[in-house]
Amino acid sequence: MRISYAHQSSVLPAMHALYDTAAPKRATNLTVNADLLAKARELDINLSATLESALAEVIRERQRAQWLAENKAAMSAYNAYVEEVGVFSDGLRRF
């Protein structure tokens, strides 16, 4: 059994919340393309909710990439071990 992207959020349940959704909101200033902002307002897009959602996705992807980088050596070592020795269930599997 080889490890390949064992930290995929689509495969594993979330072990912990990405951020505290109950944390208080905080006002901030942003610079946004004027035409993009006008179109968003025309379409009644909630800028705060859209930004929070986009930030959460970027954070999730960056944390995933960081986790993979930090654990690359361990996954490689485990995969090499499995290639050499196999896994405990090799004699038990029927597939």
Backbone torsions as a table, in degrees:
resi	resn	phi	psi	omega
1	MET	NA	111.6	-179.0
2	ARG	-91.0	147.3	175.3
3	ILE	-90.2	125.4	176.4
4	SER	-140.9	109.4	-179.4
5	TYR	52.2	54.7	-178.1
6	ALA	-68.8	-9.1	-177.0
7	HIS	-104.5	25.4	179.4
8	GLN	-72.4	127.8	-178.1
9	SER	-68.8	-23.0	179.7
10	SER	-76.4	-16.1	-178.5
11	VAL	-100.0	-42.8	-176.2
12	LEU	-102.0	144.8	174.8
13	PRO	-67.7	154.8	179.4
14	ALA	-64.5	126.1	-179.4
15	MET	-79.6	-29.6	178.6
16	HIS	-154.6	158.8	179.6
17	ALA	-66.5	144.8	179.6
18	LEU	-66.2	-37.8	178.2
19	TYR	-156.3	166.1	-178.7
20	ASP	-80.0	103.1	-178.1
21	THR	-70.9	-14.4	178.9
22	ALA	-92.3	-2.3	179.3
23	ALA	-62.6	148.4	-179.1
24	PRO	-65.0	151.2	177.0
25	LYS	-75.8	152.1	-178.2
26	ARG	-134.5	128.2	178.9
27	ALA	-69.0	143.5	177.9
28	THR	-149.8	160.8	177.8
29	ASN	-106.2	137.6	178.7
30	LEU	-130.2	155.3	172.1
31	THR	-109.3	123.1	-176.5
32	VAL	-130.2	144.5	174.7
33	ASN	-52.9	127.5	-174.2
34	ALA	-60.3	-41.3	-179.7
35	ASP	-67.6	-40.3	177.7
36	LEU	-62.0	-43.1	178.9
37	LEU	-64.0	-42.4	179.2
38	ALA	-62.1	-43.4	179.9
39	LYS	-65.8	-38.8	177.9
40	ALA	-63.9	-41.4	178.7
41	ARG	-66.8	-39.8	177.6
42	GLU	-58.8	-36.6	-177.4
43	LEU	-91.6	7.6	178.1
44	ASP	55.1	44.8	179.2
45	ILE	-85.4	129.3	177.7
46	ASN	-75.6	105.9	-175.1
47	LEU	-64.5	-41.1	-178.7
48	SER	-62.8	-48.3	-179.4
49	ALA	-64.6	-39.0	179.8
50	THR	-65.7	-43.2	178.5
51	LEU	-64.8	-44.3	178.9
52	GLU	-59.1	-44.1	-179.5
53	SER	-64.1	-44.6	-179.9
54	ALA	-65.9	-42.5	178.3
55	LEU	-62.7	-42.5	179.4
56	ALA	-60.4	-41.1	179.7
57	GLU	-66.2	-42.9	178.7
58	VAL	-64.0	-43.3	178.8
59	ILE	-62.3	-44.0	179.1
60	ARG	-58.6	-46.2	-179.6
61	GLU	-66.6	-40.8	179.6
62	ARG	-67.0	-40.8	178.2
63	GLN	-65.6	-37.7	177.6
64	ARG	-62.5	-47.1	179.5
65	ALA	-62.6	-40.3	178.3
66	GLN	-63.9	-44.0	179.4
67	TRP	-61.1	-45.1	179.7
68	LEU	-61.6	-42.3	178.8
69	ALA	-64.0	-42.9	-179.1
70	GLU	-67.6	-27.6	-175.3
71	ASN	-108.3	6.9	-177.9
72	LYS	-59.0	-44.8	-178.2
73	ALA	-64.0	-41.9	180.0
74	ALA	-65.6	-41.5	179.1
75	MET	-65.9	-40.1	178.3
76	SER	-64.4	-42.4	179.4
77	ALA	-64.1	-42.8	178.8
78	TYR	-64.7	-43.9	179.4
79	ASN	-62.8	-39.1	177.3
80	ALA	-64.8	-41.0	178.1
81	TYR	-61.7	-45.7	179.9
82	VAL	-63.5	-39.4	177.8
83	GLU	-62.0	-39.3	-176.7
84	GLU	-80.5	-46.7	-170.8
85	VAL	-105.2	-29.7	-174.5
86	GLY	90.8	-171.2	178.6
87	VAL	-118.3	162.9	-174.4
88	PHE	-58.9	-28.2	-175.1
89	SER	-92.2	5.8	-177.6
90	ASP	-54.5	-38.8	-179.0
91	GLY	-82.5	-9.2	-176.2
92	LEU	-100.7	-22.7	-175.3
93	ARG	-70.7	144.9	177.3
94	ARG	-116.0	18.9	178.7
95	PHE	-125.4	NA	NA
